[in-house]
């Protein structure tokens, strides 16, 4: 089943034609590399697939209900909680429950002898547990460590992260998002060798969806991808 299909998409900037008549599809088991020279339009194709940019002509068809996660190069990351909580609690329902849990903990710290504060914390903990929140926090911590964060860095506020750390945090959030299709633009840029190896293992063993990946790391692509989309001369060839 095709999750997403490109039909004859074209894009130009001013007098320059980036690509024309590009067609391909991503099915539910696709792991494809998108390669080409710098400036050929690879990231532009990603943005079009992600819905962040419209093609000049052609169209992109997405199967109803398909969830797409997009990692642009040097992406940002924000959140209302510490890093691990911001990664784990991406959904509004989980974020609201986690905010309540944190607030109740803070109240009990201020009023350690308060029975009502203890009762509120108990209720908040039960609610968060029922939503799978504690399990999500543990999963988020595991993925963050996998991507090279130190244990103490998982407690940092997002605004204190470097640009590279924000990109890795965004990647962690996507991996926990259970997306049907991941669009990853240079996902290994801020990963060291060990983190990259763990990332490969995760994609091959844990992630069940489809992926389209741009990367200059050909060894990484060889371990992940089963086919290649080569963008050259404004056209895409698949092999």
C-alpha positions as CSV (number, residue, x, y, z in Angstrom):
1,X,0.0,0.0,0.0
2,X,1.3,3.4,-0.9
3,X,1.5,5.7,2.1
4,X,2.4,8.7,0.0
5,X,2.8,9.2,-3.8
6,X,4.5,12.0,-5.7
7,X,2.9,12.5,-9.2
8,X,5.0,14.7,-11.6
9,X,6.0,17.3,-9.1
10,X,8.1,20.2,-10.2
11,X,9.7,23.2,-8.5
12,X,11.5,26.3,-9.7
13,X,13.1,29.3,-8.0
14,X,13.2,32.3,-10.2
15,X,14.7,31.2,-13.5
16,X,16.2,28.1,-12.1
17,X,14.4,24.8,-12.5
18,X,15.2,22.5,-9.5
19,X,13.4,19.4,-10.8
20,X,10.6,18.6,-13.1
21,X,8.1,15.7,-13.4
22,X,9.4,13.8,-10.3
23,X,7.3,10.7,-9.5
24,X,7.8,8.0,-6.9
25,X,5.9,6.4,-4.0
26,X,6.6,5.3,-0.5
27,X,4.9,2.2,0.6
28,X,4.5,0.9,4.1
29,X,7.8,-1.0,4.1
30,X,10.0,1.4,2.0
31,X,13.4,2.5,3.3
32,X,14.7,4.7,0.6
33,X,17.7,7.0,0.3
34,X,17.3,10.3,-1.5
35,X,20.7,11.3,-3.0
36,X,22.1,14.0,-5.2
37,X,24.5,16.9,-5.4
38,X,24.2,19.8,-3.0
39,X,21.6,22.2,-4.2
40,X,19.9,19.7,-6.4
41,X,16.6,20.0,-4.5
42,X,16.6,17.0,-2.1
43,X,15.6,19.1,0.9
44,X,12.9,20.8,-1.2
45,X,11.4,17.4,-2.1
46,X,11.3,16.6,1.6
47,X,9.6,19.8,2.4
48,X,7.0,19.1,-0.3
49,X,6.3,15.6,1.0
50,X,6.0,17.1,4.6
51,X,3.4,19.6,3.4
52,X,5.6,22.6,4.2
53,X,6.1,23.6,0.6
54,X,3.8,23.4,-2.4
55,X,5.1,22.1,-5.8
56,X,4.7,24.4,-8.8
57,X,3.0,21.6,-10.6
58,X,2.0,18.0,-9.9
59,X,0.6,16.7,-6.7
60,X,1.4,14.6,-3.6
61,X,-1.2,12.1,-2.5
62,X,-1.2,10.8,1.1
63,X,-3.2,7.9,2.3
64,X,-6.0,8.8,4.8
65,X,-4.8,8.5,8.3
66,X,-1.1,8.2,7.5
67,X,1.2,9.9,10.1
68,X,4.3,11.6,8.8
69,X,7.2,12.7,10.9
70,X,9.7,15.3,9.4
71,X,13.2,16.1,10.6
72,X,14.6,19.1,8.7
73,X,18.3,19.9,8.9
74,X,19.2,21.8,12.1
75,X,15.7,21.7,13.3
76,X,14.5,23.4,16.4
77,X,13.0,21.9,19.5
78,X,10.8,23.4,22.2
79,X,8.9,22.1,25.2
80,X,7.4,23.2,28.5
81,X,9.2,20.6,30.6
82,X,12.7,19.3,31.1
83,X,14.1,17.5,28.0
84,X,12.9,14.0,28.8
85,X,9.4,15.2,29.7
86,X,9.2,17.4,26.6
87,X,10.2,14.4,24.4
88,X,7.8,12.0,26.1
89,X,4.8,14.2,26.5
90,X,4.2,15.4,22.9
91,X,0.5,14.9,22.9
92,X,-1.7,17.6,24.5
93,X,-3.4,15.1,26.8
94,X,-0.2,13.6,28.2
95,X,1.4,17.1,28.5
96,X,-1.6,18.4,30.5
97,X,-1.4,15.4,32.8
98,X,2.4,15.7,33.3
99,X,2.0,19.4,34.1
100,X,-0.5,18.6,36.8
101,X,1.8,15.9,38.2
102,X,4.8,18.3,38.3
103,X,2.6,21.0,40.0
104,X,1.4,18.5,42.6
105,X,5.0,17.4,43.3
106,X,6.0,21.1,43.8
107,X,3.1,21.7,46.1
108,X,4.0,18.7,48.3
109,X,7.6,19.9,48.4
110,X,6.4,23.2,49.8
111,X,3.8,21.6,52.1
112,X,5.3,18.2,53.1
113,X,2.8,17.7,56.0
114,X,-0.3,18.5,53.9
115,X,-2.7,15.6,53.5
116,X,-4.5,17.3,50.7
117,X,-1.3,17.9,48.8
118,X,-0.3,14.2,49.2
119,X,-3.8,13.2,48.0
120,X,-3.6,15.4,45.0
121,X,-0.3,14.0,44.0
122,X,-1.6,10.5,44.3
123,X,-4.5,11.3,42.0
124,X,-2.2,13.0,39.5
125,X,0.2,10.0,39.6
126,X,-2.7,7.5,38.9
127,X,-3.9,9.6,36.0
128,X,-0.5,9.9,34.5
129,X,0.1,6.2,34.9
130,X,-3.3,5.4,33.3
131,X,-2.2,7.4,30.2
132,X,1.1,5.4,30.0
133,X,3.1,8.4,31.0
134,X,5.7,6.8,33.2
135,X,6.4,4.2,30.5
136,X,6.8,7.0,28.0
137,X,9.2,8.9,30.2
138,X,11.4,5.7,30.4
139,X,11.2,5.2,26.7
140,X,12.2,8.8,26.1
141,X,15.1,8.5,28.4
142,X,16.3,5.4,26.6
143,X,16.1,7.0,23.2
144,X,17.8,10.2,24.4
145,X,20.7,8.2,25.8
146,X,20.8,6.2,22.5
147,X,21.2,9.4,20.6
148,X,24.2,10.5,22.7
149,X,22.7,12.6,25.5
150,X,24.3,12.2,29.0
151,X,21.9,11.2,31.8
152,X,22.2,14.7,33.4
153,X,21.4,16.4,30.0
154,X,18.0,14.7,29.9
155,X,17.0,17.1,32.7
156,X,17.9,20.3,30.9
157,X,15.3,22.7,29.8
158,X,14.9,22.9,26.0
159,X,16.0,26.5,25.9
160,X,19.4,25.6,27.3
161,X,20.1,23.1,24.5
162,X,22.6,23.7,21.7
163,X,21.5,23.6,18.1
164,X,22.8,20.1,17.6
165,X,21.2,18.9,20.8
166,X,17.8,20.4,19.7
167,X,18.1,18.4,16.4
168,X,18.8,15.2,18.3
169,X,15.9,16.0,20.7
170,X,13.6,16.5,17.7
171,X,14.8,13.2,16.3
172,X,14.1,11.5,19.6
173,X,10.5,12.9,19.7
174,X,9.9,11.6,16.2
175,X,11.2,8.1,17.0
176,X,8.7,8.0,19.9
177,X,5.9,9.3,17.7
178,X,5.1,5.9,16.1
179,X,4.8,7.6,12.6
180,X,4.0,5.6,9.5
181,X,6.6,7.5,7.5
182,X,9.7,9.3,8.6
183,X,11.3,12.0,6.4
184,X,14.8,12.5,7.7
185,X,17.1,15.2,6.3
186,X,20.7,14.5,7.4
187,X,19.7,12.8,10.7
188,X,23.3,11.8,11.6
189,X,24.8,15.3,11.3
190,X,24.9,15.6,15.1
191,X,25.5,12.0,16.1
192,X,28.9,10.6,17.0
193,X,29.9,7.1,15.8
194,X,28.5,5.2,18.7
195,X,25.2,7.1,18.6
196,X,24.9,6.5,14.9
197,X,25.5,2.8,15.3
198,X,22.8,2.6,18.0
199,X,20.4,4.7,15.8
200,X,20.9,2.1,12.9
201,X,20.2,-0.7,15.3
202,X,17.0,1.0,16.5
203,X,15.7,1.7,13.0
204,X,16.3,-1.9,11.9
205,X,15.0,-3.6,15.0
206,X,12.4,-1.3,16.6
207,X,11.0,1.1,14.0
208,X,8.3,-0.6,11.9
209,X,7.4,2.2,9.5
210,X,8.7,3.6,6.2
211,X,11.5,6.1,5.9
212,X,13.0,8.5,3.3
213,X,16.4,9.6,4.2
214,X,18.9,12.2,3.0
215,X,22.4,11.7,4.2
216,X,26.0,12.1,3.0
217,X,26.9,9.1,5.1
218,X,26.7,6.3,2.5
219,X,27.7,3.7,5.0
220,X,24.7,4.7,7.1
221,X,22.4,4.6,4.1
222,X,23.7,1.2,3.1
223,X,22.7,-0.3,6.5
224,X,19.2,1.2,6.5
225,X,17.9,1.6,2.9
226,X,16.7,-1.0,0.4
227,X,16.5,1.3,-2.6
228,X,17.8,4.7,-3.8
229,X,16.2,7.7,-5.4
230,X,18.9,9.6,-7.3
231,X,18.1,13.3,-8.1
232,X,20.2,14.3,-11.0
233,X,19.6,16.9,-13.7
234,X,16.2,17.7,-12.4
235,X,15.0,14.2,-12.6
236,X,14.7,11.3,-10.1
237,X,15.7,7.7,-11.0
238,X,15.1,4.8,-8.7
239,X,17.3,1.8,-8.3
